[in-house]
Amino acid sequence: MSDFEHLIYDAVKEAVQTVYGIDAEGMLVVETPRDPKMGDYSTSIAMRLAKQLRKRPTEIAEPIAEHLRTHFSQAKSVEVANPGFINFRISESSLTEMIGKIIEAGDAYGTNDSGKGKKVLVEWVSANPTGELHCGHARNAAWGDGICRLMEASGYDVLREYYVNDAGNQIVMLGESLISRYFEYFGKEYPLPEDGYHAEDVKKIAFEIAEKDGDKWLEADPKERLAYFMQEGKSRELKKIDEDLKLYGVRIDSWIHETLFYENDRERINTVLKRMDDLGLTYEKDGALWFKSTEYGDDKDRVLKKSDGTLSYMTPDIANHVYKVERGYPKLIDLWGADHHSYVTRMKAALRALGYPEDTLTVDLIQMVRMVEDGKEVKMSKRTGNAITIRELCEDVGVDAARWFFVSKDVATHMDFDMKLARTKTNENPVYYCQYAYSRMHSILEKAEGFETAEDFDQLNDEKELLILKMLSDFPNHVGEAALMRKPNKIADYILSLVKVYHSYYNSCRVINAEDPKLTSQRLALVKATSITLKNALNLIGVSAPESM
């Protein structure tokens, strides 16, 4: 809740206790009315008390409102509206007090403790280490990073994790592909697997290995050679992935490798399988080991170990999620591609069967993104002829535009990324429009030399000034709610709304006026508070706040 929502909550709770002798804890909600004409904040407590008090909500609301008019000094007005809402308008003096609080808080403004004491592990991106990250990964990366930033700002203890799928056949194919290109470097023949990796980045890695190691691997033991090229390829691909994510503004704290679960003869996996067996969750059929997943909501039972002894993809993944909880993270958030829809049910079923709470795992599915230009889909990079990578996208439209476009639309919906619009340096481009507002603020503040720092704000009574102040006061609440909902797009919406009002204010109200130094100093303080809030909001979605454009 925002500062004002907290104040109203406490005041209404006290009023209900005084007037009716009822503790409203658990039933009291303070919210922002959809129609601003109704007020700044509202509560429906009277309607919630109607059944208990056997009165019409408006009859219940009026005595509460009367008490608040006398005892809640921050309100300019407290009114009752049908069918029983109590609506509040905050006084100008209370709103302007926010300016000093915001300036004092600086970069910390917007942080809140809504997630204090809660530990959460967020796993996202987690692309196979067999090639470069492309634009589908870019949407996942921006969204996951936004969730982490919001949660960190809301007091959660967050671990940012990347799960490296490095134990499957794809890594064998990577190794074989590298060997083929390595032989090619020396003019030798070695078949390139049909389902191997043909991209130029694989060829580049192979040539780098050849330049570093010479021809020593041409006559080496095939098993030793394959193991080396698998490890070298994986390490180099992961290094590129990490570098590209850092370029994109994404920080990863923990890299967990699938191969970890195969160490010591599958020790961690075997421990989980034994645990499932002890709980009666598995059975054998046709030489394979099955999980009774239908008993936990799945449409059919799932194979854990095939008849040839190899494991299904699901088995190490169960061990991975158990390991997350064992490390002290009772709340897990995964971001997966939309094609993993049925897999969500399986993994949740496995965790529930193992005795973990229903809400241990939350999975957000990332829908497809289509890159378009001039209304036509762009599938390949003009420079490389391959899928557009994160690095190419950042070099083309810029990190800020890429981040903004990917987080401004809910990942539950399909998305068209307009590359031409993202490059545009006009107000039609939303990220440019928002950054331009910040540079305008900075330009004004640079010209503020000679004006005293305002100590009171009694002249800030323009309608747009009061609206800006209301929006600034609500910012921590928006951050907390966006973190809880895992919706970075809510912050993009907030930024656009704030910037729209500020641009309008800039065009209608003169901030610096040498003939009225008192009003000027007050408006400069308002601009300063707005710039702090806007910069902090942009940072939460990984977008910079340039001082000049």
C-alpha positions as CSV (number, residue, x, y, z in Angstrom):
1,M,0.0,0.0,0.0
2,S,1.1,3.6,-0.5
3,D,1.6,5.9,2.4
4,F,-1.8,7.4,2.0
5,E,-3.5,4.0,1.8
6,H,-1.7,2.9,5.0
7,L,-2.9,6.1,6.7
8,I,-6.5,5.7,5.4
9,Y,-6.5,2.0,6.4
10,D,-5.5,2.8,10.0
11,A,-7.9,5.7,10.2
12,V,-10.9,3.6,8.9
13,K,-10.0,0.7,11.1
14,E,-10.0,3.0,14.2
15,A,-13.3,4.6,13.1
16,V,-15.1,1.3,12.7
17,Q,-13.8,0.2,16.1
18,T,-15.0,3.5,17.7
19,V,-18.3,3.7,16.0
20,Y,-19.4,0.0,15.9
21,G,-17.0,-1.8,18.3
22,I,-15.8,-4.1,15.4
23,D,-12.3,-5.0,14.5
24,A,-12.2,-4.5,10.7
25,E,-8.8,-6.3,10.2
26,G,-9.1,-8.8,7.4
27,M,-12.2,-7.3,5.8
28,L,-10.9,-3.7,5.2
29,V,-9.6,-2.8,1.7
30,V,-8.4,0.6,0.5
31,E,-8.2,1.1,-3.2
32,T,-8.2,3.7,-6.0
33,P,-11.6,4.4,-7.6
34,R,-11.8,3.7,-11.3
35,D,-13.4,7.1,-11.8
36,P,-11.1,9.9,-10.5
37,K,-14.2,12.1,-10.0
38,M,-15.1,9.8,-7.0
39,G,-12.0,10.7,-5.1
40,D,-8.4,9.8,-4.6
41,Y,-9.0,6.7,-2.5
42,S,-12.0,4.6,-1.5
43,T,-13.1,1.8,0.9
44,S,-16.1,-0.6,0.7
45,I,-16.0,-1.5,4.4
46,A,-19.6,-0.4,4.9
47,M,-20.8,-2.9,2.4
48,R,-18.7,-5.6,4.0
49,L,-20.3,-4.8,7.4
50,A,-23.9,-4.7,6.0
51,K,-24.8,-8.4,6.8
52,Q,-23.3,-8.3,10.2
53,L,-25.0,-5.0,11.2
54,R,-28.2,-5.6,9.3
55,K,-28.3,-2.1,7.9
56,R,-28.0,-0.6,4.5
57,P,-24.3,0.2,3.6
58,T,-25.0,3.9,3.2
59,E,-26.5,4.0,6.8
60,I,-23.4,2.2,8.1
61,A,-21.0,4.4,6.1
62,E,-22.2,7.9,7.2
63,P,-21.2,7.6,10.9
64,I,-17.8,6.2,9.9
65,A,-17.4,9.1,7.4
66,E,-18.4,11.7,10.1
67,H,-15.9,10.3,12.5
68,L,-13.2,10.5,9.8
69,R,-14.0,14.1,8.9
70,T,-13.1,15.0,12.4
71,H,-10.2,12.7,13.1
72,F,-8.4,12.1,9.7
73,S,-6.6,15.4,9.1
74,Q,-4.9,14.3,5.8
75,A,-8.3,14.3,4.0
76,K,-9.6,17.3,2.3
77,S,-13.0,15.6,2.1
78,V,-14.7,12.3,3.1
79,E,-17.9,11.5,1.2
80,V,-20.3,8.6,1.1
81,A,-21.4,7.4,-2.3
82,N,-23.9,4.7,-3.4
83,P,-24.1,1.9,-2.8
84,G,-22.0,2.5,0.3
85,F,-18.4,3.5,-0.7
86,I,-16.5,6.0,1.5
87,N,-14.4,8.2,-0.8
88,F,-11.4,10.3,0.2
89,R,-9.7,13.3,-1.3
90,I,-6.3,14.0,0.1
91,S,-5.6,17.6,1.1
92,E,-3.1,19.7,-0.9
93,S,-0.8,20.1,2.1
94,S,-0.6,16.3,2.7
95,L,0.1,15.7,-1.0
96,T,2.9,18.3,-1.1
97,E,4.6,16.7,1.9
98,M,5.5,13.8,-0.5
99,I,8.0,16.1,-2.3
100,G,10.4,16.2,0.6
101,K,10.1,12.5,1.3
102,I,10.8,11.6,-2.3
103,I,13.9,13.9,-2.6
104,E,15.2,12.6,0.7
105,A,14.7,8.9,-0.4
106,G,16.4,9.5,-3.8
107,D,17.2,6.3,-5.6
108,A,15.5,4.3,-2.8
109,Y,12.1,5.9,-3.5
110,G,9.6,3.2,-4.6
111,T,11.2,0.5,-2.5
112,N,8.8,-1.2,-0.1
113,D,8.7,-4.1,2.4
114,S,5.7,-6.0,0.9
115,G,7.9,-9.0,0.3
116,K,10.1,-8.7,3.4
117,G,11.1,-12.0,4.8
118,K,10.1,-14.0,1.7
119,K,12.7,-16.0,-0.2
120,V,12.1,-16.7,-3.9
121,L,14.2,-18.4,-6.6
122,V,13.5,-17.2,-10.2
123,E,14.7,-19.4,-13.0
124,W,14.5,-17.9,-16.5
125,V,16.0,-17.8,-20.0
126,S,17.8,-21.2,-19.5
127,A,18.4,-21.6,-23.2
128,N,20.5,-24.6,-24.3
129,P,24.2,-23.7,-24.4
130,T,24.4,-24.6,-28.1
131,G,24.1,-21.2,-29.8
132,E,23.3,-17.5,-29.4
133,L,20.3,-16.1,-27.7
134,H,17.6,-14.9,-30.1
135,C,14.6,-12.5,-29.9
136,G,12.4,-15.2,-28.3
137,H,14.9,-15.4,-25.4
138,A,15.1,-11.6,-25.3
139,R,11.4,-11.4,-24.3
140,N,12.0,-14.0,-21.6
141,A,15.1,-12.3,-20.4
142,A,13.6,-8.8,-20.1
143,W,10.5,-10.1,-18.4
144,G,12.3,-12.3,-15.9
145,D,14.8,-9.5,-15.1
146,G,11.9,-7.1,-14.5
147,I,10.3,-9.5,-12.1
148,C,13.5,-9.9,-10.2
149,R,14.0,-6.1,-10.0
150,L,10.5,-5.5,-8.8
151,M,10.8,-8.2,-6.1
152,E,14.1,-7.0,-5.0
153,A,12.7,-3.4,-4.7
154,S,9.8,-4.9,-2.6
155,G,12.0,-6.6,-0.1
156,Y,12.1,-10.1,-1.3
157,D,15.2,-12.2,-1.0
158,V,15.7,-13.2,-4.7
159,L,18.0,-15.6,-6.3
160,R,18.4,-15.2,-10.0
161,E,19.1,-18.6,-11.6
162,Y,19.9,-20.0,-15.0
163,Y,19.4,-23.7,-15.5
164,V,21.9,-25.1,-18.0
165,N,20.6,-28.0,-20.0
166,D,24.0,-29.6,-20.6
167,A,23.4,-33.4,-20.1
168,G,21.3,-34.3,-23.2
169,N,22.0,-35.3,-26.8
170,Q,22.1,-31.6,-27.8
171,I,25.5,-31.2,-26.2
172,V,26.7,-34.4,-28.0
173,M,25.6,-32.9,-31.2
174,L,27.4,-29.6,-30.4
175,G,30.6,-31.5,-29.7
176,E,30.3,-33.5,-33.0
177,S,29.5,-30.3,-34.9
178,L,32.6,-28.6,-33.5
179,I,34.8,-31.6,-34.4
180,S,33.5,-31.5,-37.9
181,R,34.4,-27.8,-38.2
182,Y,37.7,-28.4,-36.5
183,F,38.6,-31.0,-39.1
184,E,37.4,-28.6,-41.8
185,Y,39.9,-26.0,-40.5
186,F,42.8,-28.4,-41.3
187,G,41.2,-29.5,-44.7
188,K,40.2,-32.9,-43.3
189,E,36.9,-34.7,-43.6
190,Y,34.6,-35.4,-40.7
191,P,30.8,-35.7,-41.2
192,L,28.7,-32.8,-39.9
193,P,25.7,-34.4,-38.2
194,E,22.4,-33.7,-40.1
195,D,20.8,-32.7,-36.8
196,G,23.9,-30.9,-35.6
197,Y,24.6,-27.2,-35.4
198,H,25.4,-25.5,-38.7
199,A,25.5,-21.8,-37.6
200,E,28.5,-19.6,-38.1
201,D,29.1,-19.2,-34.4
202,V,29.8,-22.9,-34.1
203,K,32.3,-22.7,-36.9
204,K,33.9,-19.7,-35.3
205,I,34.4,-21.6,-32.0
206,A,35.9,-24.6,-33.8
207,F,38.4,-22.4,-35.6
208,E,39.3,-20.7,-32.4
209,I,40.0,-24.1,-30.8
210,A,42.1,-25.0,-33.8
211,E,44.2,-21.8,-33.6
212,K,44.7,-22.4,-29.8
213,D,45.3,-26.2,-29.7
214,G,46.7,-26.8,-33.2
215,D,46.1,-30.2,-34.8
216,K,46.5,-32.3,-31.7
217,W,42.8,-33.5,-31.8
218,L,42.9,-34.9,-35.3
219,E,44.4,-38.2,-34.1
220,A,43.2,-38.1,-30.5
221,D,41.1,-40.8,-28.9
222,P,37.5,-40.3,-30.2
223,K,35.9,-40.4,-26.7
224,E,38.5,-38.0,-25.2
225,R,38.1,-35.7,-28.2
226,L,34.3,-35.6,-28.0
227,A,34.4,-35.0,-24.3
228,Y,36.8,-32.1,-24.8
229,F,34.8,-30.5,-27.6
230,M,31.6,-30.9,-25.7
231,Q,33.0,-29.2,-22.7
232,E,34.8,-26.5,-24.6
233,G,31.8,-25.7,-26.8
234,K,29.5,-25.6,-23.8
235,S,31.8,-23.3,-21.9
236,R,32.3,-20.9,-24.8
237,E,28.6,-20.8,-25.6
238,L,27.8,-20.0,-22.0
239,K,30.4,-17.3,-21.8
240,K,28.7,-15.6,-24.9
241,I,25.3,-16.0,-23.3
242,D,26.5,-14.4,-20.1
243,E,28.1,-11.5,-22.0
244,D,25.0,-10.9,-24.1
245,L,22.7,-11.0,-21.0
246,K,25.0,-8.4,-19.3
247,L,24.9,-6.3,-22.4
248,Y,21.1,-6.5,-22.2
249,G,21.2,-5.5,-18.5
250,V,20.4,-8.9,-17.1
251,R,22.3,-10.3,-14.1
252,I,22.4,-14.0,-13.2
253,D,23.4,-14.9,-9.7
254,S,23.5,-18.7,-10.0
255,W,24.2,-21.1,-12.9
256,I,23.0,-24.6,-12.1
257,H,24.1,-27.3,-14.6
258,E,21.9,-30.3,-15.4
259,T,25.1,-32.4,-15.2
260,L,25.2,-31.7,-11.5
261,F,22.4,-34.2,-11.0
262,Y,24.3,-36.9,-12.9
263,E,27.5,-36.6,-10.7
264,N,28.4,-39.5,-8.4
265,D,26.4,-42.0,-10.4
266,R,23.2,-39.8,-10.4
267,E,23.3,-39.4,-6.6
268,R,20.8,-36.5,-6.4
269,I,18.5,-38.1,-9.0
270,N,18.6,-41.5,-7.3
271,T,17.8,-39.9,-3.9
272,V,14.7,-38.3,-5.4
273,L,13.6,-41.5,-7.1
274,K,14.0,-43.5,-3.9
275,R,12.0,-40.9,-2.1
276,M,9.2,-41.2,-4.7
277,D,9.4,-45.0,-4.4
278,D,9.1,-44.8,-0.6
279,L,6.0,-42.7,-1.0
280,G,4.4,-45.2,-3.4
281,L,4.5,-42.7,-6.3
282,T,6.1,-45.0,-8.9
283,Y,5.6,-48.3,-10.5
284,E,7.3,-50.5,-13.2
285,K,5.7,-51.4,-16.5
286,D,7.3,-52.7,-19.7
287,G,10.7,-52.4,-18.1
288,A,10.3,-48.7,-17.5
289,L,9.8,-46.7,-14.3
290,W,6.6,-44.6,-14.2
291,F,5.3,-41.7,-12.0
292,K,1.7,-41.9,-11.0
293,S,1.1,-38.4,-12.1
294,T,-2.6,-39.0,-13.0
295,E,-3.3,-39.1,-9.3
296,Y,-2.1,-35.5,-9.1
297,G,-4.0,-33.9,-12.0
298,D,-2.0,-35.0,-15.0
299,D,-3.7,-36.5,-18.1
300,K,-1.5,-39.6,-18.1
301,D,1.3,-41.2,-16.1
302,R,4.8,-40.1,-17.0
303,V,8.0,-42.2,-17.6
304,L,10.9,-41.4,-15.2
305,K,13.3,-44.0,-16.4
306,K,13.1,-45.7,-19.8
307,S,13.5,-49.5,-20.4
308,D,17.1,-48.9,-21.6
309,G,18.0,-47.2,-18.3
310,T,18.1,-43.7,-19.7
311,L,16.2,-41.0,-17.9
312,S,13.4,-38.9,-19.3
313,Y,13.9,-35.1,-19.3
314,M,11.4,-34.8,-16.4
315,T,13.5,-36.8,-13.9
316,P,16.6,-34.5,-13.5
317,D,14.1,-31.6,-13.7
318,I,12.3,-32.9,-10.6
319,A,15.6,-33.3,-8.8
320,N,16.5,-29.7,-9.8
321,H,13.3,-28.3,-8.3
322,V,13.8,-30.4,-5.1
323,Y,17.3,-29.0,-4.9
324,K,16.0,-25.4,-5.1
325,V,13.7,-26.0,-2.1
326,E,16.5,-27.7,-0.2
327,R,18.7,-24.6,-0.7
328,G,16.1,-22.6,1.3
329,Y,13.8,-21.3,-1.3
330,P,10.2,-22.3,-0.6
331,K,8.8,-20.2,-3.4
332,L,9.9,-21.0,-7.0
333,I,9.1,-19.0,-10.1
334,D,10.0,-20.4,-13.6
335,L,9.6,-18.7,-16.9
336,W,9.1,-21.2,-19.8
337,G,8.1,-21.0,-23.4
338,A,4.4,-21.4,-24.2
339,D,5.1,-24.8,-25.8
340,H,5.7,-26.1,-22.2
341,H,2.1,-25.7,-21.2
342,S,1.5,-29.4,-20.4
343,Y,4.8,-29.7,-18.7
344,V,3.6,-27.2,-16.0
345,T,1.0,-29.7,-14.8
346,R,3.6,-32.5,-14.6
347,M,6.2,-30.6,-12.6
348,K,3.6,-29.2,-10.2
349,A,2.2,-32.7,-9.8
350,A,5.6,-34.1,-8.9
351,L,6.3,-31.4,-6.3
352,R,2.8,-31.9,-4.8
353,A,3.3,-35.6,-4.7
354,L,6.6,-35.2,-2.9
355,G,4.7,-33.3,-0.2
356,Y,5.5,-29.7,-1.1
357,P,2.7,-27.0,-0.8
358,E,0.5,-26.4,-3.8
359,D,1.9,-22.9,-4.3
360,T,5.6,-23.9,-4.2
361,L,6.0,-23.6,-8.0
362,T,4.6,-20.8,-10.2
363,V,5.2,-20.9,-13.9
364,D,4.7,-18.0,-16.2
365,L,4.5,-19.0,-19.9
366,I,6.1,-16.7,-22.5
367,Q,4.1,-16.4,-25.7
368,M,5.7,-16.1,-29.1
369,V,7.2,-12.8,-30.4
370,R,7.2,-11.8,-34.0
371,M,9.7,-9.3,-35.3
372,V,8.1,-7.0,-37.9
373,E,9.1,-4.0,-40.0
374,D,6.8,-2.1,-42.3
375,G,4.1,-4.6,-41.4
376,K,6.1,-7.6,-42.6
377,E,7.6,-10.3,-40.5
378,V,11.4,-10.3,-40.2
379,K,12.7,-13.7,-39.5
380,M,16.4,-13.4,-40.3
381,S,19.2,-11.0,-39.7
382,K,20.2,-9.2,-42.9
383,R,23.8,-9.3,-41.8
384,T,24.1,-13.0,-40.8
385,G,21.2,-14.7,-42.5
386,N,20.3,-16.4,-39.2
387,A,17.7,-15.7,-36.5
388,I,18.1,-12.2,-35.0
389,T,20.2,-12.4,-31.8
390,I,19.9,-10.4,-28.6
391,R,23.2,-8.7,-29.4
392,E,22.1,-7.8,-32.9
393,L,18.8,-6.4,-31.6
394,C,20.6,-4.3,-29.0
395,E,23.0,-2.9,-31.7
396,D,20.1,-2.2,-34.0
397,V,17.3,-0.6,-31.9
398,G,19.3,-0.1,-28.6
399,V,19.0,-1.9,-25.2
400,D,16.4,0.6,-23.9
401,A,14.0,0.2,-26.8
402,A,14.4,-3.6,-26.7
403,R,13.8,-3.8,-23.0
404,W,10.8,-1.4,-23.1
405,F,9.0,-3.1,-26.0
406,F,9.4,-6.6,-24.5
407,V,8.1,-5.6,-21.0
408,S,5.4,-3.2,-22.0
409,K,3.1,-6.0,-23.1
410,D,2.0,-8.9,-21.0
411,V,3.9,-12.1,-21.9
412,A,0.6,-14.1,-21.8
413,T,-0.2,-12.5,-25.2
414,H,1.5,-12.9,-28.6
415,M,3.5,-9.9,-29.5
416,D,4.6,-8.1,-32.7
417,F,7.9,-6.2,-32.1
418,D,7.9,-3.2,-34.4
419,M,11.6,-2.7,-35.2
420,K,11.0,0.4,-37.3
421,L,9.1,2.1,-34.4
422,A,11.7,1.0,-31.9
423,R,14.4,2.9,-33.9
424,T,12.3,6.0,-34.2
425,K,13.4,9.1,-32.3
426,T,10.0,10.7,-32.0
427,N,7.2,10.8,-29.5
428,E,5.5,7.9,-31.4
429,N,8.1,5.7,-29.8
430,P,6.9,5.2,-26.2
431,V,10.4,4.7,-24.8
432,Y,11.7,7.8,-26.5
433,Y,8.6,9.7,-25.3
434,C,9.3,8.7,-21.7
435,Q,13.0,9.3,-21.8
436,Y,12.4,12.7,-23.3
437,A,10.3,13.6,-20.4
438,Y,13.2,12.8,-18.0
439,S,15.7,14.8,-20.1
440,R,13.2,17.8,-20.0
441,M,13.2,17.5,-16.2
442,H,17.0,17.4,-16.1
443,S,17.3,20.4,-18.4
444,I,15.0,22.5,-16.2
445,L,16.8,21.5,-13.0
446,E,20.2,22.5,-14.6
447,K,18.8,26.0,-15.1
448,A,17.7,26.2,-11.4
449,E,20.9,27.8,-10.1
450,G,20.1,30.9,-7.9
451,F,16.7,29.7,-6.6
452,E,16.4,28.8,-3.0
453,T,15.3,25.3,-1.9
454,A,11.6,25.4,-1.1
455,E,10.6,24.7,2.5
456,D,6.9,24.7,2.0
457,F,4.7,24.1,-1.0
458,D,1.6,26.3,-0.4
459,Q,1.5,27.6,-4.0
460,L,1.3,24.2,-5.7
461,N,-2.4,24.1,-6.4
462,D,-2.6,23.6,-10.1
463,E,-4.8,20.6,-11.0
464,K,-1.9,19.0,-12.9
465,E,0.5,19.5,-10.0
466,L,-1.9,17.8,-7.6
467,L,-2.4,14.9,-10.1
468,I,1.4,14.4,-10.4
469,L,1.7,14.4,-6.6
470,K,-1.0,11.8,-6.3
471,M,0.7,9.7,-8.9
472,L,4.1,10.1,-7.2
473,S,2.7,9.1,-3.8
474,D,1.2,5.9,-5.4
475,F,4.5,4.7,-6.9
476,P,5.6,2.4,-4.0
477,N,2.2,0.8,-4.1
478,H,2.5,0.2,-7.9
479,V,5.9,-1.4,-7.4
480,G,4.6,-3.8,-4.6
481,E,1.6,-4.8,-6.6
482,A,3.6,-5.4,-9.8
483,A,6.0,-7.5,-7.8
484,L,3.2,-9.6,-6.3
485,M,1.5,-10.1,-9.7
486,R,4.9,-10.6,-11.5
487,K,3.9,-8.0,-14.1
488,P,6.6,-5.6,-15.1
489,N,4.3,-4.2,-17.8
490,K,2.3,-2.5,-14.9
491,I,5.4,-0.3,-14.3
492,A,5.6,0.5,-18.0
493,D,1.9,1.6,-17.9
494,Y,2.6,3.7,-14.8
495,I,5.5,5.4,-16.5
496,L,3.4,6.3,-19.6
497,S,0.6,7.7,-17.4
498,L,3.0,9.8,-15.3
499,V,4.9,11.1,-18.4
500,K,1.7,12.0,-20.2
501,V,0.6,14.2,-17.3
502,Y,4.1,15.7,-16.9
503,H,4.3,16.6,-20.7
504,S,0.9,18.3,-20.3
505,Y,2.1,20.1,-17.2
506,Y,5.3,21.2,-18.9
507,N,3.4,22.7,-21.8
508,S,0.8,24.5,-19.6
509,C,2.7,25.7,-16.6
510,R,5.9,27.8,-16.5
511,V,8.3,26.3,-14.0
512,I,11.1,28.9,-13.9
513,N,9.8,32.4,-13.5
514,A,12.4,35.0,-12.2
515,E,9.5,37.3,-11.2
516,D,8.1,34.7,-8.8
517,P,11.0,33.0,-7.1
518,K,8.9,31.3,-4.4
519,L,6.6,29.5,-6.9
520,T,9.6,28.7,-9.0
521,S,11.5,27.0,-6.1
522,Q,8.3,25.0,-5.3
523,R,7.8,23.9,-8.8
524,L,11.5,23.0,-9.2
525,A,11.2,20.7,-6.1
526,L,8.1,19.1,-7.8
527,V,10.1,18.5,-11.0
528,K,13.0,17.1,-8.9
529,A,10.7,14.6,-7.1
530,T,9.1,13.6,-10.4
531,S,12.5,13.0,-12.1
532,I,13.6,10.8,-9.2
533,T,10.4,8.7,-9.4
534,L,10.6,8.4,-13.2
535,K,14.2,7.4,-13.1
536,N,13.5,4.8,-10.5
537,A,10.6,3.4,-12.4
538,L,12.6,3.2,-15.7
539,N,15.3,1.3,-13.8
540,L,12.8,-1.3,-12.6
541,I,12.2,-2.4,-16.2
542,G,15.9,-2.0,-17.2
543,V,15.6,1.2,-19.1
544,S,18.0,4.1,-18.7
545,A,17.1,7.7,-17.9
546,P,19.3,9.9,-20.2
547,E,20.0,13.4,-19.1
548,S,20.0,14.8,-22.6
549,M,18.6,13.6,-25.9
